[in-house]
Amino acid sequence: MRRKWWLLVAGICWGYTVHAQTKSNLWMRTTLQTRLADKWDAALELQLRRQHPDNANMFSMPLMYSVRPWIYYRMNTHFSLSVSPLAWFRQYPVLLTEKDLSKAPMQEWRSTVAISYQTQLQQHLYFQSRAGVEYRNFSTGQRLLRTRIRTGFQYLLPGDVSLNAYNELMLNPAGAAPGHFFDQNRQSISGIVPLSRGVTVEVGYMHIYRQLPTYDPIMQEHNYFVQLNISMQRKK
């Protein structure tokens, strides 16, 4: 039964590939993180996404702005808990037609709870997974419950450099319109490089199959992302 369910999800992800609209976007994110206590951390995530109607210049028009706080608790060497009590998103329409240029952006308030797992497979290779639930409250009045399941691998290189690859499946078990149980599936590869003490940059590519609320066919996205991570040490 479980095998049939995953085959169904795979079919949803791949079934409309030939007819899907394709977009290219640029995602940028900065995360400021600090230690609160022995097993506790706090972070503030600032995000900016850009798009273009014909993919010519991914910097030209806004796609999303967001501000999201996080609290992290390390349960043990393998498990950690992540909570974002309330995050703010300003989301602009995905530009698929000329009519989308005149549509107004919408606000979203989002609460998230997730649990992460990591284990070492070989000397430099780690398996990582993350499962989370999001409650999404939109200014349009829509309420959504979305689940996220991510699995992937991290390979450590000399000089604190790492290579990462993962797949993340997002589903809407409650609040979505009929036929929109599937939200999106992300496949990503990236590299993380330290710039200085406590500062790293991650650069990567993400391929997404996505179903929009107002667009029935599965859409493809090619997203290029840059993430700056800053760990701030508290003075004792």
Sine and cosine of phi, psi and omega as CSV:
sin_phi,cos_phi,sin_psi,cos_psi,sin_omega,cos_omega
0.00,0.00,-0.69,0.72,0.01,-1.00
-0.89,0.45,-0.63,0.77,0.01,-1.00
-0.89,0.46,-0.67,0.74,0.02,-1.00
-0.89,0.46,-0.60,0.80,0.00,-1.00
-0.90,0.43,-0.69,0.73,0.00,-1.00
-0.93,0.36,-0.55,0.84,0.08,-1.00
-0.90,0.43,-0.59,0.81,0.04,-1.00
-0.91,0.42,-0.70,0.71,0.02,-1.00
-0.89,0.46,-0.68,0.73,0.02,-1.00
-0.88,0.47,-0.62,0.78,0.03,-1.00
-0.91,0.42,-0.62,0.79,0.04,-1.00
-0.89,0.45,-0.67,0.74,-0.05,-1.00
-0.91,0.41,-0.60,0.80,-0.15,-0.99
-0.96,-0.26,-0.22,0.97,-0.17,-0.99
-0.90,0.44,-0.54,0.84,-0.08,-1.00
-0.97,-0.26,0.28,0.96,-0.12,-0.99
-0.84,0.55,-0.67,0.74,-0.08,-1.00
-0.90,0.43,-0.58,0.82,-0.10,-0.99
-0.98,-0.18,0.04,1.00,-0.16,-0.99
-0.97,0.24,0.56,-0.83,0.18,-0.98
-0.95,0.32,0.62,-0.79,-0.03,-1.00
-0.88,-0.48,0.72,-0.69,0.01,-1.00
-0.79,-0.61,0.46,-0.89,0.12,-0.99
-0.84,-0.55,0.78,-0.62,-0.08,-1.00
-0.74,-0.67,0.26,-0.96,0.07,-1.00
-0.86,-0.51,0.81,-0.58,0.02,-1.00
-0.93,-0.38,0.71,-0.70,0.06,-1.00
-0.74,-0.67,0.69,-0.72,-0.04,-1.00
-0.57,-0.82,0.63,-0.78,0.10,-0.99
-0.83,-0.56,0.75,-0.67,0.01,-1.00
-0.83,-0.55,0.82,-0.57,0.07,-1.00
-0.96,-0.26,0.84,-0.54,-0.10,-1.00
-0.78,-0.62,0.60,-0.80,0.02,-1.00
-0.61,-0.79,0.43,-0.90,0.01,-1.00
-1.00,0.08,0.77,-0.64,0.04,-1.00
-0.99,-0.10,-0.68,0.74,-0.01,-1.00
-0.42,-0.91,-0.18,-0.98,-0.09,-1.00
-0.82,0.57,-0.71,0.70,-0.04,-1.00
-0.91,-0.42,0.14,0.99,-0.10,-0.99
-0.90,-0.44,0.69,-0.73,0.11,-0.99
-0.73,-0.68,0.40,-0.92,0.10,-1.00
-0.78,-0.62,0.52,-0.85,-0.01,-1.00
-0.57,-0.82,0.45,-0.89,0.12,-0.99
-0.83,-0.56,0.84,-0.55,-0.08,-1.00
-0.94,-0.33,0.83,-0.56,0.04,-1.00
-0.90,-0.43,0.80,-0.60,-0.12,-0.99
-0.76,-0.65,0.59,-0.81,0.03,-1.00
-0.66,-0.75,0.78,-0.63,0.07,-1.00
-0.82,-0.57,0.64,-0.77,-0.04,-1.00
-0.82,-0.57,0.38,-0.93,-0.02,-1.00
-0.50,-0.87,0.06,-1.00,0.08,-1.00
-0.48,-0.88,0.60,-0.80,-0.05,-1.00
-0.83,0.56,-0.64,0.77,-0.05,-1.00
-0.90,-0.43,0.32,0.95,0.06,-1.00
0.91,0.40,0.23,0.97,-0.05,-1.00
-0.96,0.28,-0.64,0.76,-0.03,-1.00
-0.65,-0.76,0.98,-0.21,-0.10,-0.99
-0.94,0.34,-0.18,0.98,0.02,-1.00
-1.00,0.07,-0.24,0.97,-0.32,-0.95
-0.94,0.34,-0.60,0.80,-0.13,-0.99
-0.71,-0.70,0.52,-0.85,-0.05,-1.00
-0.96,0.30,0.52,-0.85,0.11,-0.99
-0.87,-0.49,-0.64,0.76,0.00,-1.00
-0.25,-0.97,0.58,-0.81,0.24,-0.97
-0.84,-0.55,0.55,-0.84,0.05,-1.00
-0.45,-0.90,0.47,-0.88,0.12,-0.99
-0.75,-0.67,0.86,-0.51,-0.09,-1.00
-0.67,-0.74,0.87,-0.49,0.10,-0.99
-1.00,0.05,0.48,-0.88,0.01,-1.00
-0.72,-0.70,0.54,-0.84,0.20,-0.98
-0.84,-0.54,0.78,-0.63,-0.03,-1.00
-0.89,-0.46,0.65,-0.76,0.07,-1.00
-0.77,-0.64,0.86,-0.51,0.01,-1.00
-1.00,0.06,0.94,-0.33,-0.05,-1.00
-0.96,0.27,-0.67,0.74,0.08,-1.00
-0.29,-0.96,-0.27,-0.96,-0.07,-1.00
-0.94,0.35,-0.29,0.96,-0.05,-1.00
-0.95,-0.30,-0.59,0.80,-0.15,-0.99
-0.92,-0.40,0.58,-0.82,0.12,-0.99
-0.59,-0.81,0.48,-0.88,-0.03,-1.00
-0.93,-0.37,0.70,-0.72,0.02,-1.00
-0.84,-0.55,0.73,-0.69,0.02,-1.00
-0.72,-0.70,0.79,-0.61,0.17,-0.99
-0.90,-0.44,0.98,-0.19,-0.12,-0.99
-0.86,0.50,-0.70,0.72,-0.03,-1.00
-0.35,-0.94,0.86,-0.51,0.02,-1.00
-0.87,-0.50,0.47,-0.88,-0.01,-1.00
-0.92,-0.38,0.73,-0.68,0.04,-1.00
-0.78,-0.62,0.66,-0.75,0.18,-0.98
-0.90,-0.44,0.93,-0.36,-0.13,-0.99
-0.93,-0.38,0.77,-0.64,0.01,-1.00
-0.99,-0.15,0.45,-0.89,0.00,-1.00
-0.86,0.50,0.63,-0.78,0.15,-0.99
-0.93,0.36,0.80,-0.60,-0.14,-0.99
-0.99,0.10,1.00,-0.09,0.02,-1.00
-0.96,-0.29,-0.51,0.86,0.03,-1.00
-0.72,-0.70,0.17,-0.99,0.02,-1.00
-0.90,0.45,-0.50,0.87,0.01,-1.00
-0.90,0.44,-0.47,0.88,-0.02,-1.00
-0.92,0.40,-0.39,0.92,-0.01,-1.00
-0.91,0.41,-0.45,0.89,-0.05,-1.00
-0.99,-0.10,-0.04,1.00,-0.01,-1.00
-0.98,0.21,0.60,-0.80,-0.02,-1.00
-0.99,0.15,0.51,-0.86,0.08,-1.00
-0.95,0.31,0.29,-0.96,0.04,-1.00
-0.81,-0.58,0.40,-0.91,0.02,-1.00
-0.99,-0.13,0.49,-0.87,0.10,-0.99
-0.68,-0.74,0.69,-0.72,0.15,-0.99
-0.93,-0.38,0.81,-0.59,-0.16,-0.99
-0.76,-0.65,0.70,-0.71,0.11,-0.99
-0.89,-0.46,0.68,-0.73,-0.13,-0.99
-0.70,-0.72,0.65,-0.76,0.16,-0.99
-0.76,-0.66,0.74,-0.67,-0.03,-1.00
-0.55,-0.84,0.45,-0.90,0.08,-1.00
-0.82,-0.57,0.70,-0.71,-0.06,-1.00
-0.89,-0.46,0.49,-0.87,-0.01,-1.00
-0.70,-0.71,0.66,-0.75,0.06,-1.00
-0.61,-0.79,0.66,-0.75,0.05,-1.00
-0.57,-0.82,0.52,-0.86,-0.01,-1.00
-1.00,0.06,0.79,-0.61,0.00,-1.00
-1.00,-0.08,-0.69,0.72,0.06,-1.00
-0.66,-0.75,-0.15,-0.99,-0.11,-0.99
-0.84,0.54,-0.67,0.74,-0.06,-1.00
-0.88,-0.48,0.08,1.00,-0.11,-0.99
-0.92,-0.38,0.75,-0.66,-0.02,-1.00
-0.82,-0.58,0.60,-0.80,0.16,-0.99
-0.99,-0.15,0.71,-0.70,-0.03,-1.00
-0.75,-0.66,0.61,-0.79,0.08,-1.00
-0.57,-0.82,0.39,-0.92,-0.02,-1.00
-0.49,-0.87,0.76,-0.66,0.05,-1.00
-0.82,-0.57,0.75,-0.66,-0.06,-1.00
-0.57,-0.82,0.29,-0.96,0.06,-1.00
-0.77,-0.63,0.71,-0.71,0.01,-1.00
-0.84,-0.54,0.70,-0.72,0.16,-0.99
-0.96,-0.26,0.87,-0.50,-0.13,-0.99
-0.91,-0.42,0.84,-0.55,-0.04,-1.00
-0.89,-0.46,0.93,-0.37,-0.09,-1.00
-0.99,-0.15,0.44,-0.90,0.02,-1.00
-0.93,0.38,-0.26,0.96,0.06,-1.00
-0.98,0.21,-0.14,0.99,-0.04,-1.00
0.99,-0.16,-0.14,0.99,0.00,-1.00
-0.97,0.24,0.60,-0.80,0.08,-1.00
-0.84,-0.55,0.76,-0.65,-0.04,-1.00
-0.77,-0.64,0.58,-0.81,0.19,-0.98
-0.92,-0.39,0.86,-0.52,-0.06,-1.00
-0.83,-0.56,0.69,-0.72,0.08,-1.00
-0.97,-0.25,0.50,-0.87,0.00,-1.00
-0.71,-0.70,0.78,-0.62,0.05,-1.00
-0.78,-0.62,0.88,-0.47,-0.05,-1.00
-0.85,-0.53,0.71,-0.70,0.09,-1.00
-0.72,-0.69,0.59,-0.81,-0.02,-1.00
-0.13,-0.99,-0.16,-0.99,-0.06,-1.00
-0.70,-0.71,0.51,-0.86,0.09,-1.00
-0.78,-0.63,0.74,-0.67,0.02,-1.00
-0.88,-0.48,0.83,-0.56,-0.05,-1.00
-1.00,0.00,0.72,-0.69,0.03,-1.00
-0.91,-0.41,0.25,-0.97,0.05,-1.00
-0.85,0.53,0.50,-0.87,0.02,-1.00
0.99,0.17,0.37,0.93,0.01,-1.00
0.88,0.47,0.42,0.91,0.11,-0.99
-1.00,0.01,0.60,-0.80,0.02,-1.00
-0.68,-0.73,0.50,-0.87,0.11,-0.99
-0.93,-0.37,0.66,-0.75,-0.11,-0.99
-0.74,-0.68,0.59,-0.81,0.09,-1.00
-0.56,-0.83,0.72,-0.69,0.01,-1.00
-0.44,-0.90,0.29,-0.96,0.13,-0.99
-0.82,-0.57,0.70,-0.71,0.00,-1.00
-0.75,-0.66,0.81,-0.59,0.01,-1.00
-0.95,-0.31,0.76,-0.65,0.02,-1.00
-0.86,-0.52,0.76,-0.65,-0.03,-1.00
-0.77,-0.64,0.43,-0.90,0.01,-1.00
-0.93,-0.38,1.00,0.00,-0.03,-1.00
-0.97,0.25,-0.28,0.96,-0.03,-1.00
-0.51,-0.86,0.67,-0.74,0.10,-0.99
1.00,-0.10,-0.24,0.97,-0.04,-1.00
-0.99,0.12,0.39,-0.92,0.06,-1.00
-0.92,0.39,0.41,-0.91,0.04,-1.00
-0.82,0.58,0.71,-0.70,-0.02,-1.00
1.00,0.05,0.03,1.00,-0.03,-1.00
-0.87,-0.49,0.58,0.82,0.10,-1.00
-0.89,0.45,-0.65,0.76,0.08,-1.00
-0.97,0.24,0.76,-0.65,0.04,-1.00
-0.97,-0.23,-0.88,0.48,0.02,-1.00
-0.22,-0.98,0.32,-0.95,0.11,-0.99
-0.75,-0.66,0.80,-0.61,-0.07,-1.00
-0.92,-0.39,0.68,-0.73,0.12,-0.99
-0.80,-0.60,0.82,-0.57,-0.17,-0.99
-0.70,-0.71,0.55,-0.83,0.19,-0.98
-0.75,-0.67,0.61,-0.79,-0.04,-1.00
-0.37,-0.93,0.23,-0.97,0.10,-0.99
-0.78,-0.63,0.65,-0.76,0.02,-1.00
-0.91,-0.41,0.79,-0.61,-0.06,-1.00
-0.79,-0.61,0.75,-0.66,0.08,-1.00
-0.96,0.27,0.69,-0.72,0.05,-1.00
-0.99,-0.13,-0.61,0.79,0.05,-1.00
-0.32,-0.95,-0.09,-1.00,-0.01,-1.00
-0.90,0.44,0.87,-0.49,0.03,-1.00
0.99,0.13,0.07,1.00,-0.03,-1.00
-0.79,-0.61,0.83,-0.55,0.06,-1.00
-0.76,-0.64,0.39,-0.92,0.09,-1.00
-0.80,-0.60,0.68,-0.73,0.04,-1.00
-0.89,-0.45,0.79,-0.62,0.00,-1.00
-0.82,-0.57,0.74,-0.68,-0.04,-1.00
-0.28,-0.96,-0.05,-1.00,0.00,-1.00
-0.79,-0.62,0.65,-0.76,0.00,-1.00
-0.74,-0.67,0.80,-0.60,0.08,-1.00
-0.97,-0.24,0.75,-0.66,-0.11,-0.99
-0.78,-0.62,0.71,-0.70,0.31,-0.95
-0.98,-0.19,0.82,-0.57,-0.17,-0.99
-0.65,-0.76,0.61,-0.79,0.09,-1.00
-0.91,-0.42,0.89,-0.45,0.01,-1.00
-0.99,0.11,0.47,-0.88,0.01,-1.00
-0.87,0.49,-0.51,0.86,-0.07,-1.00
-0.95,-0.33,0.25,0.97,-0.05,-1.00
-0.62,-0.78,0.95,-0.31,-0.17,-0.99
-0.93,0.36,-0.72,0.69,-0.03,-1.00
-0.90,0.44,0.48,-0.88,0.09,-1.00
-0.92,0.38,0.77,-0.64,-0.03,-1.00
-0.98,-0.21,0.56,-0.83,0.08,-1.00
-0.97,-0.23,0.62,-0.78,0.08,-1.00
-0.77,-0.63,0.66,-0.75,0.16,-0.99
-0.93,-0.36,0.96,-0.29,-0.08,-1.00
-0.92,-0.38,0.75,-0.67,0.07,-1.00
-0.94,-0.33,0.77,-0.63,-0.13,-0.99
-0.76,-0.65,0.48,-0.88,0.07,-1.00
-0.74,-0.67,0.80,-0.60,-0.03,-1.00
-0.80,-0.61,0.81,-0.58,0.05,-1.00
-0.97,-0.25,0.83,-0.55,-0.02,-1.00
-0.90,-0.44,0.83,-0.56,-0.05,-1.00
-0.85,-0.53,0.87,-0.49,0.03,-1.00
-0.98,-0.21,0.89,-0.45,-0.05,-1.00
-0.99,-0.13,0.85,-0.53,-0.01,-1.00
-1.00,0.09,0.78,-0.63,0.06,-1.00
-0.98,0.18,0.66,-0.75,0.04,-1.00
-0.97,0.25,0.71,-0.70,-0.03,-1.00
-1.00,0.08,0.00,0.00,0.00,0.00
